Amino acid sequence: MKIDNSPARGMRDLLPADVAVRDHVLDSIVAVYRRFGYQRIETPALEDINRLQSGEGADNEKLIYQVLRRGLPSFVAAGTPVRDLVDLGLRYDLTVPLTRFYGNNHASLPSPFRSLQVGPVWRAERPQRGRYRQFYQCDIDMIGEASVLAEAELIEATSEALAAVGLTGTTIRLSDRRFLSALASDSGVPADLQAAFFITLDKLDKIGWEGVRAELLELGLSAEQAAAVEGKIRGLEGLATDELAGALAEAVPGLAAPVIEDLVVVASCLDRLAKSQELNWEFDPALVRGMGYYTGQVFEIVKPGVSGSLAGGGRYDKLIGRSLGQDVPACGFSIGFERIVDLLARQESRDAVAVLTEPDVPVADALEVARELRAAFGAGSGAGREVDTVRRSGKFAAQLKRLEAAGFTGFVLVRMEDGAVVRGELRALGGAAQG
């Protein structure tokens, strides 16, 4: 009987070359975040099911992998609710665990606290290309900073992190949940329909205005109300910083002045940032972001020609209060790690040399050659270069091709000659001649 060794649906094995690319991307991003003062923390993969199903995770709460309680009997009574059988779940993002972490450890943390998290999350997605049930997230959050210093710094740090892995020429999209709430109220959207209104508006880039209008009518808005919403949003697109305050105040009279001021401050910061980095920004009045816990500004980073966003986040001032008993200002940004890895063309991810030893070369001598090479590379400009000991086998040219396919960039041939060990010169693999 043939054994199926493939991973579970929606999961995947990663080969060494894949992991090398991921390590390079992650190391580059983390190095940038550390320069901005963000500190790595770790949280458990499992969280209390009640916390995960608090109602703030939007559709992600429907995708939780739930874990059975310990000590359940082999059979349970018919009609037993699922909630009675589970007490834990696998985390579906890193923000909800962070709020619990802060509630538990805030007395030992500085204020503001700059958090950096990297790790796997799990969602019971329908498997398809580019969508996995286990994937990595990379988040930075600033907790305890009420001003838009948090928003501006998070955006700058993440823009720089993306540039560090070669993703330049990006566009930052900026909006505010408070603006969207005021827009809904000024447009006559009843309070009990505003959540559905936001969900519909968030689909604009997928279904266009024709689809959005149809869904707004289905929600119960009149044709005049739907037209007013569309007109206001279209009128606020593409605004420059010096136009933003006046246009917002005129289009949405119910919008509080501090909200407008916050948006103008962040826009001014982005104007200055764009002078030193290859990026653009725009106020996107239809940007919602899907999570239910956002309370203020929301933002995304996109790249022309690439579907979806490379990173997204926003302010969530009420979420930590669920863990701490009092509200704490908080803002976060999450990089789409898997999407970025998939986007980057696979480049040479190793700089490795093979110590290619003939079968009659003593093991101790082969290891000594490798040891000397590591010492030489470590002392010079090639610091960090890998050195692997590999036994000669098969046809020489075919073995060199296999080494090149495995990521080796060079080799040293070690052989016996008149009873003595002879080490050849370092020779390149790939474009250089083998000789």
Secondary structure, DSSP 8 states (H G I E B T S, - for coil): --------TT-----HHHHHHHHHHHHHHHHHHHHTT-EE----SEEEHHHHTSS-SGGGGGG--EEE-TT--SS--TT--GGGTEEEEE-S-SHHHHHHHHHHHGGGS-SSEEEEEEEEEE-----BTTB-SEEEEEEEEEES--STHHHHHHHHHHHHHHHHTT--SEEEEEEEHHHHHHHHHHTT--GGGHHHHHHHHTTHHHHHHHHHHHHHHHHT--HHHHHHHHHHHHHTTT--HHHHHHHHHHH-TTS-HHHHHHHHHHHHHHHHHTTTSSEEEEE-TT---S-TT--SEEEEEE-TT-SS-SEEEEE-TTTTHHHHSS---EEEEEE-HHHHHHHS-------EEEEEE-TTS-HHHHHHHHHHHHHHHHHSTTTT-EEEEEE--S-HHHHHHHHHHTTEEEEEEEEEETTEEEE---EE-SSS---
